[in-house]
Amino acid sequence: MVTLRVELKVRNYDLWRTAFERDSGGRRQAEMRGYRIYRPIDDHMCVMIEGDFDRASKAQTFLDIMRTTVWNDPEKAPAKIGAPKTHIVELVESHDYDE
């Protein structure tokens, strides 16, 4: 599994969330398995999203759609400020500590 990580600045979280729910990029059609949304506790204008895919090529295709069709359209991305930072990452190692 690979994860597409996106960090972006937004002018208003509620406006961003409404646009996110419209799913202009087609997460399900792009075969995204699931996603997580994070917000830094000290920066209310920052949103981080992690979306999981079975293959890097699926994540790249979805990212290309976001870049060409969604993020450059003010109607589809009304709250976005500037260019999002993105990475397609693969888990290399994980460890849990028991109590």
Backbone as ProteinMPNN parsed JSONL, in Angstrom:
{"seq_chain_A": "MVTLRVELKVRNYDLWRTAFERDSGGRRQAEMRGYRIYRPIDDHMCVMIEGDFDRASKAQTFLDIMRTTVWNDPEKAPAKIGAPKTHIVELVESHDYDE", "coords_chain_A": {"N_chain_A": [[0.847, -1.178, 0.0], [0.432, 2.279, -0.676], [0.68, 5.744, 0.196], [-0.793, 8.829, -0.469], [0.235, 11.894, 0.447], [-0.918, 15.047, 1.337], [-0.49, 18.431, 1.919], [-1.985, 21.436, 2.678], [-2.759, 24.94, 2.627], [-5.568, 26.671, 3.834], [-8.179, 29.051, 3.496], [-10.463, 28.958, 4.967], [-11.658, 26.501, 6.997], [-14.193, 25.183, 7.102], [-15.345, 25.863, 4.638], [-13.459, 24.645, 2.962], [-13.875, 21.969, 3.751], [-16.512, 21.477, 2.91], [-16.158, 21.622, 0.119], [-14.373, 19.476, -0.149], [-16.032, 17.335, 0.518], [-17.658, 17.269, -1.723], [-16.091, 15.938, -3.492], [-14.606, 16.366, -5.97], [-12.389, 15.325, -7.267], [-12.812, 12.624, -7.405], [-12.409, 10.382, -5.476], [-13.242, 7.688, -4.813], [-13.628, 6.584, -7.39], [-11.029, 6.711, -8.261], [-9.955, 4.685, -6.911], [-9.137, 5.02, -4.258], [-8.463, 3.771, -1.119], [-9.038, 4.639, 1.43], [-9.033, 7.482, 3.684], [-7.368, 9.942, 5.75], [-7.712, 12.862, 7.723], [-5.905, 15.569, 8.951], [-5.213, 18.236, 11.261], [-2.989, 20.699, 12.285], [-2.537, 21.52, 15.696], [-1.778, 24.078, 16.243], [-2.155, 25.639, 13.998], [-4.664, 26.724, 12.355], [-5.191, 27.142, 9.702], [-4.067, 25.202, 8.184], [-4.268, 22.081, 6.529], [-3.951, 18.604, 6.441], [-3.92, 15.752, 4.474], [-4.127, 12.273, 4.149], [-4.238, 9.786, 1.8], [-4.943, 6.471, 0.95], [-3.731, 4.01, -1.319], [-3.645, 1.095, -3.446], [-1.564, 0.887, -5.247], [1.317, 2.745, -6.376], [1.015, 3.912, -8.877], [-1.735, 4.365, -9.065], [-2.096, 6.281, -7.054], [-0.542, 8.334, -8.144], [-1.942, 8.904, -10.503], [-4.353, 9.886, -9.413], [-3.328, 12.132, -8.052], [-2.441, 13.617, -10.256], [-4.924, 14.24, -11.423], [-5.985, 15.864, -9.406], [-4.173, 18.013, -9.502], [-4.498, 19.008, -12.151], [-7.248, 19.272, -12.64], [-8.754, 19.909, -10.342], [-7.415, 21.529, -8.251], [-6.672, 23.849, -9.642], [-9.002, 25.103, -10.205], [-11.11, 27.503, -9.095], [-13.779, 27.139, -8.315], [-13.957, 24.453, -7.629], [-12.018, 24.212, -5.712], [-12.352, 26.212, -3.542], [-11.314, 27.209, -1.123], [-8.603, 26.859, -1.014], [-5.256, 27.963, -0.574], [-2.548, 28.968, -2.364], [-0.072, 26.573, -3.611], [-0.483, 23.146, -2.979], [1.558, 20.987, -0.918], [2.917, 17.906, -1.777], [3.378, 14.348, -1.478], [4.069, 11.037, -2.466], [4.11, 8.259, -0.602], [5.648, 5.341, 0.853], [5.244, 2.923, 3.302], [7.952, 2.083, 5.27], [8.839, 1.123, 7.67], [7.429, 0.185, 10.791], [6.566, 0.427, 14.218], [5.14, -0.57, 17.232], [4.806, 0.361, 20.626], [4.414, -1.421, 23.561], [2.521, -1.059, 26.536]], "CA_chain_A": [[0.0, 0.0, 0.0], [1.116, 3.569, -0.695], [-0.138, 6.845, 0.704], [-0.616, 10.168, -1.008], [0.163, 12.891, 1.523], [-1.142, 16.394, 0.817], [-0.578, 19.489, 2.929], [-2.372, 22.672, 2.028], [-3.279, 26.053, 3.414], [-6.947, 27.007, 3.478], [-8.632, 30.328, 4.085], [-11.577, 28.663, 5.856], [-11.752, 25.041, 7.045], [-15.546, 24.723, 6.772], [-15.479, 26.0, 3.192], [-12.652, 23.568, 2.391], [-14.511, 20.678, 4.043], [-17.66, 21.36, 2.017], [-15.63, 21.289, -1.205], [-13.808, 18.125, -0.041], [-17.155, 16.399, 0.515], [-18.165, 17.164, -3.098], [-15.203, 14.949, -4.108], [-14.399, 16.7, -7.381], [-11.324, 14.498, -7.831], [-13.28, 11.253, -7.563], [-11.591, 9.464, -4.662], [-13.671, 6.289, -4.968], [-13.352, 6.172, -8.766], [-9.573, 6.582, -8.375], [-9.62, 3.51, -6.101], [-8.579, 5.347, -2.95], [-8.986, 2.807, -0.145], [-9.493, 5.378, 2.602], [-8.259, 8.702, 3.909], [-7.31, 10.55, 7.078], [-7.531, 14.313, 7.679], [-5.248, 16.095, 10.142], [-5.0, 19.676, 11.367], [-2.086, 21.034, 13.378], [-3.242, 22.197, 16.783], [-1.358, 25.475, 16.323], [-2.305, 26.31, 12.702], [-6.017, 26.409, 11.877], [-5.268, 27.326, 8.255], [-3.369, 24.091, 7.541], [-4.963, 20.797, 6.487], [-3.136, 17.525, 5.893], [-4.741, 14.599, 4.105], [-3.442, 11.072, 3.704], [-5.129, 8.887, 1.08], [-4.264, 5.2, 0.701], [-3.941, 3.352, -2.606], [-2.959, -0.182, -3.572], [-0.347, 1.026, -6.059], [1.806, 4.109, -6.576], [0.469, 4.451, -10.125], [-3.088, 4.864, -8.767], [-1.914, 7.527, -6.301], [-0.033, 9.338, -9.077], [-3.05, 9.281, -11.387], [-5.25, 10.742, -8.642], [-2.629, 13.403, -7.842], [-2.484, 14.356, -11.527], [-6.285, 14.773, -11.553], [-6.109, 16.98, -8.459], [-3.371, 19.143, -9.987], [-4.955, 19.561, -13.425], [-8.689, 19.477, -12.737], [-9.387, 20.397, -9.115], [-6.738, 22.61, -7.536], [-6.568, 25.087, -10.412], [-10.367, 25.586, -10.443], [-11.595, 28.144, -7.867], [-15.086, 26.6, -7.921], [-13.751, 23.135, -7.036], [-11.11, 24.366, -4.571], [-12.558, 27.62, -3.189], [-10.637, 27.639, 0.099], [-7.167, 26.59, -1.115], [-4.33, 29.082, -0.711], [-1.263, 28.524, -2.888], [0.089, 25.214, -4.137], [-0.313, 22.129, -1.946], [2.765, 20.157, -0.877], [2.474, 16.525, -1.923], [4.337, 13.24, -1.528], [3.553, 9.672, -2.486], [5.034, 7.581, 0.31], [5.465, 3.921, 1.117], [5.674, 2.59, 4.659], [9.191, 1.315, 5.301], [8.939, 0.437, 8.961], [6.483, 0.614, 11.814], [6.759, -0.281, 15.477], [4.265, -0.168, 18.319], [5.335, 0.112, 21.957], [3.435, -1.907, 24.528], [2.573, -0.374, 27.84]], "C_chain_A": [[0.889, 1.236, 0.0], [0.134, 4.644, -0.249], [0.229, 8.132, -0.014], [-0.81, 11.133, 0.149], [0.078, 14.276, 0.898], [-1.233, 17.344, 1.999], [-0.927, 20.782, 2.208], [-2.842, 23.703, 3.047], [-4.678, 26.364, 2.902], [-7.345, 28.314, 4.154], [-9.764, 30.109, 5.09], [-11.791, 27.151, 5.839], [-13.14, 24.544, 6.626], [-15.811, 24.805, 5.27], [-14.684, 24.896, 2.491], [-13.347, 22.224, 2.561], [-15.737, 20.44, 3.147], [-17.206, 20.977, 0.612], [-15.05, 19.872, -1.213], [-14.919, 17.078, -0.133], [-17.776, 16.249, -0.87], [-17.321, 16.196, -3.926], [-15.008, 15.169, -5.605], [-13.319, 15.847, -8.039], [-11.71, 13.046, -8.015], [-12.456, 10.237, -6.798], [-11.972, 8.0, -4.87], [-13.355, 5.776, -6.375], [-11.857, 5.97, -8.99], [-9.042, 5.408, -7.549], [-8.828, 3.85, -4.836], [-9.25, 4.418, -1.937], [-9.557, 3.489, 1.102], [-8.642, 6.618, 2.764], [-8.32, 9.098, 5.379], [-7.069, 12.049, 6.89], [-6.949, 14.75, 9.016], [-5.233, 17.619, 10.078], [-4.033, 19.92, 12.514], [-2.836, 21.81, 14.465], [-2.887, 23.678, 16.876], [-1.469, 26.228, 14.989], [-3.651, 25.925, 12.085], [-6.179, 26.577, 10.37], [-4.581, 26.193, 7.481], [-4.22, 22.823, 7.63], [-4.003, 19.792, 5.863], [-4.045, 16.325, 5.651], [-3.814, 13.466, 3.702], [-4.48, 10.166, 3.049], [-4.372, 7.633, 0.682], [-4.702, 4.577, -0.621], [-3.186, 2.029, -2.62], [-1.63, -0.058, -4.302], [0.021, 2.495, -6.217], [1.223, 4.718, -7.84], [-0.946, 4.995, -9.925], [-3.013, 6.193, -8.014], [-1.454, 8.648, -7.225], [-1.126, 9.817, -10.02], [-4.019, 10.215, -10.666], [-4.612, 12.112, -8.404], [-2.645, 14.242, -9.113], [-3.865, 14.976, -11.755], [-6.457, 15.978, -10.627], [-5.378, 18.209, -8.981], [-3.987, 19.8, -11.226], [-6.432, 19.94, -13.456], [-9.307, 20.156, -11.518], [-8.692, 21.629, -8.56], [-6.627, 23.908, -8.329], [-7.94, 25.685, -10.746], [-10.929, 26.186, -9.15], [-12.97, 27.652, -7.406], [-14.94, 25.262, -7.205], [-12.861, 23.194, -5.794], [-11.179, 25.803, -4.061], [-11.762, 28.102, -1.979], [-9.121, 27.509, 0.031], [-6.379, 27.878, -1.299], [-3.006, 28.513, -1.219], [-1.276, 27.084, -3.383], [0.272, 24.222, -2.989], [1.052, 21.447, -2.053], [2.294, 18.708, -0.925], [3.651, 15.552, -1.927], [3.547, 11.952, -1.682], [4.572, 8.853, -1.71], [4.646, 6.114, 0.484], [6.003, 3.645, 2.512], [6.898, 1.69, 4.589], [9.294, 0.516, 6.586], [7.917, 1.018, 9.916], [6.75, -0.201, 13.069], [5.793, 0.287, 16.516], [4.927, -0.512, 19.644], [4.199, -0.344, 22.871], [3.596, -1.138, 25.816], [3.103, -1.319, 28.886]], "O_chain_A": [[1.963, 1.241, 0.6], [-1.082, 4.466, -0.313], [1.403, 8.477, -0.148], [-1.879, 11.185, 0.757], [0.887, 14.637, 0.044], [-1.962, 17.094, 2.959], [-0.258, 21.176, 1.252], [-3.258, 23.377, 4.159], [-4.94, 26.326, 1.7], [-6.89, 28.625, 5.255], [-10.007, 30.952, 5.954], [-12.075, 26.579, 4.787], [-13.243, 23.579, 5.869], [-16.435, 23.911, 4.7], [-15.171, 24.282, 1.542], [-13.403, 21.428, 1.624], [-15.961, 19.321, 2.685], [-17.805, 20.104, -0.017], [-15.222, 19.144, -2.191], [-14.755, 16.051, -0.792], [-18.364, 15.209, -1.167], [-17.784, 15.689, -4.948], [-15.222, 14.26, -6.407], [-13.339, 15.667, -9.256], [-11.014, 12.305, -8.709], [-11.869, 9.332, -7.392], [-11.097, 7.161, -5.083], [-12.867, 4.656, -6.531], [-11.46, 5.149, -9.817], [-7.836, 5.168, -7.495], [-7.97, 3.084, -4.398], [-10.476, 4.302, -1.913], [-10.461, 2.956, 1.746], [-7.644, 6.791, 2.065], [-9.188, 8.66, 6.134], [-6.313, 12.456, 6.008], [-7.433, 14.356, 10.077], [-5.24, 18.214, 9.0], [-4.237, 19.399, 13.61], [-3.675, 22.659, 14.163], [-3.605, 24.45, 17.51], [-0.939, 27.331, 14.86], [-3.756, 24.922, 11.379], [-7.208, 26.19, 9.818], [-4.524, 26.231, 6.252], [-4.814, 22.53, 8.668], [-3.326, 20.093, 4.88], [-4.834, 15.938, 6.514], [-2.829, 13.681, 2.996], [-5.485, 9.818, 3.669], [-3.273, 7.72, 0.135], [-5.876, 4.612, -0.989], [-2.205, 1.859, -1.896], [-0.685, -0.795, -4.022], [-0.842, 3.373, -6.196], [0.959, 5.92, -7.877], [-1.316, 5.986, -10.554], [-3.773, 7.118, -8.3], [-1.918, 9.782, -7.107], [-1.223, 11.011, -10.303], [-4.457, 11.216, -11.231], [-5.279, 13.138, -8.538], [-2.843, 15.455, -9.049], [-3.966, 16.109, -12.225], [-7.016, 16.998, -11.032], [-5.901, 19.321, -8.911], [-3.993, 21.027, -11.333], [-6.829, 20.827, -14.211], [-10.279, 20.9, -11.65], [-9.324, 22.675, -8.414], [-6.5, 24.975, -7.729], [-8.026, 26.664, -11.487], [-11.196, 25.448, -8.202], [-13.287, 27.742, -6.22], [-15.7, 24.962, -6.285], [-12.943, 22.324, -4.926], [-10.192, 26.536, -4.133], [-11.556, 29.307, -1.83], [-8.421, 27.993, 0.921], [-6.766, 28.762, -2.063], [-2.409, 27.661, -0.561], [-2.328, 26.467, -3.55], [1.108, 24.447, -2.114], [1.624, 21.344, -3.137], [1.378, 18.325, -0.198], [4.764, 15.894, -2.326], [2.477, 11.798, -1.093], [5.737, 8.758, -2.094], [3.497, 5.715, 0.292], [7.098, 4.087, 2.859], [6.878, 0.654, 3.923], [9.773, -0.618, 6.594], [7.586, 2.202, 9.849], [7.115, -1.374, 12.994], [5.659, 1.503, 16.646], [5.545, -1.569, 19.77], [3.148, 0.294, 22.931], [4.673, -0.635, 26.136], [3.227, -0.943, 30.051]]}, "name": "protein", "num_of_chains": 1, "seq": "MVTLRVELKVRNYDLWRTAFERDSGGRRQAEMRGYRIYRPIDDHMCVMIEGDFDRASKAQTFLDIMRTTVWNDPEKAPAKIGAPKTHIVELVESHDYDE"}
